[in-house]
């Protein structure tokens, strides 16, 4: 075939059928939900190679790796790793999954209910209370900081919320989910943001000021 068809799939089932037909090499774009077959996962290095931007891709990879290493080195000075709960959704309540628990890990915390490199799943309110997180980060998938700040109010209205250490010590945050819900370059920013929220004395935040918001747990106002 002199001019192979270039394909972009917007549906996971279509991606599977395309690959079943042997057209995987012509698949140039997929959605974040397309996770099968394993060989379809398009990363930055492969994208750079496919578009003639190998040097640019390698430069981005090296820069991102250096930033993550810098976070790791700063966090090594932490005396302990606090318990963290990242809410990918509320009402119903969902824990974090996929890459987010690893982001928390690099940032110096322990995601108490997260599922590292697995699907985000629904969790019960009681399981959150029992986990006793010291910091809660609301990162409702697809929403900006202002919207997640409103979602965080749901958490504070639940029975027993006052007994959660994060609520008692006013350490509930709403963030712009764009730093966490998309497996792209901004997850580096998201990791740096988490490091700042978890260990503010060790890791400063150099990004936009509206990327996160501390929720006022005392007034329950969210502002």
C-alpha angles and dihedrals in degrees: 000000000000097000108028117204114257111221134198116188121204095179127064093218090052089051090055092049092047090054092044088058090054094251097120094113089058093052106107102167138027139169125260088253094060103102104148137110096028095231094066095075102122106202129182096266093051092045090052091050093049093051101039093253099115095134093048091048093050091048091053091047093050092047092049092048091051091051092050090048089052090054091049092051093049093048092052087078091062115111094215144001112246123219111257134191118198114195112207088181140002132211091049098032119230128186123220123270144171111032099349097084088053090050088054090048093052089046091058104260140104116238098218098196101019123121108221111220091349134098121290106248139193114268131190124250089237091057089055092050091048092049089058097204117202092209130027123200118192110206105164106195112256097007133111127232096270092054095045089051088061091046090053090065089069089063093052093052095057121105113267094016090128089063095060111100093225090057095042092053096040095245102137115123137187117208140185101266091211087084091059114023098060121068094223139104093295092072084079088059089046092054090051089049092051090049089054093049093046099039107017091165092058105034125042123204113236097176133090115316092227092060091095142015132199110230115228100235093181098058095029085219097122092217 
